[in-house]
């Protein structure tokens, strides 16, 4: 198949939006967080950002949504930037083979979570970032504002409150890891930080642009370096192997890009050295990935030939 020479991503996005409009079976919104349960699977937005931050979008690409676990990528990058290799003494980098909020492996593995993108691993990363900065959620919000250029980007206090009210499983994970000394922030403080982090509202445009540092091999929007080239490779690699819950194999097969999904229905993806993407549609499959989101990214890499393989 001929690979397209792209002058602009706009025609590709238009084609994908037309195809997605005809997609049957779009999954269901996450209902274990009541504030997300009303999400309508018919919503769809997609944005692609060039390395220079030029962004192309289709559908509801400027509409804010709950970013949820997509934020785990940025806290990982910030913690790695602050403390480097030490982070990996506290969290692994292997796929878990279990649901994102599972407790079962933690006892066998002495309180060290398999990877930074399951909830246990993300709690550890937020703990590290909070120790290092004194304000993990604030550091994340400032970073996303700076990288996206959107100063209005903020937490959604209703979503954070909804998660706090239904946060027993995350609390259990945090307490359990604290018993292994792998969490040192007081658990109530850590949960507040983690739920704020998950509640950040942003659009496809915001996240496509804010993820640019991973396509620029660690270079931030202002030209300064956040991650070494090697660390940017590491984050992309963990996204590829662990970023889409217990379906990372199927996502790699269909899309062929490092990606990270969230239960709000967003997925970010990176074409290193070329561009970054964000797609959003709240209907999830049984594993927690946006049905229309995966389909759209599948079509993007198939039509354009842009993939890491
Ligand atoms: N805030 C959600 C939780 O902790 C994030 C889950 C997700 O998006 O994967 O359950």
Boltz pocket constraint, residues with backbone or C-beta under 6 A from the ligand:
constraints:
  - pocket:
      binder: B
      contacts: [[A, 67], [A, 68], [A, 69], [A, 70], [A, 100], [A, 101], [A, 117], [A, 119], [A, 163], [A, 170], [A, 194], [A, 198], [A, 261], [A, 262], [A, 263], [A, 264], [A, 288]]
      max_distance: 6.0
